[in-house]
Amino acid sequence: MALVQIAQRAEDLGRASAFYADLLGAEPLATFDPPGLVFFDLGGARLLLDVGAPSALIYLGVDDIDATVERLRS
């Protein structure tokens, strides 16, 4: 299992994007506005600033989804 992406709600996309660009010392990988999305590289995982995110979300990548679901159910 690997961390793939973290999504963070950003009500003010421009302000949040500037904050993370300064904090990370990097420009965004991609910006889509609308719908209000900005992506940053975190060294193998992505930070997604999302105007529509409910709060914060963590995306995990797995090699075998069925085996992972079975393991989590047991």
Order of alpha helices (4+ residues) and beta strands (2+ residues): beta-alpha-beta-beta-beta-beta-alpha
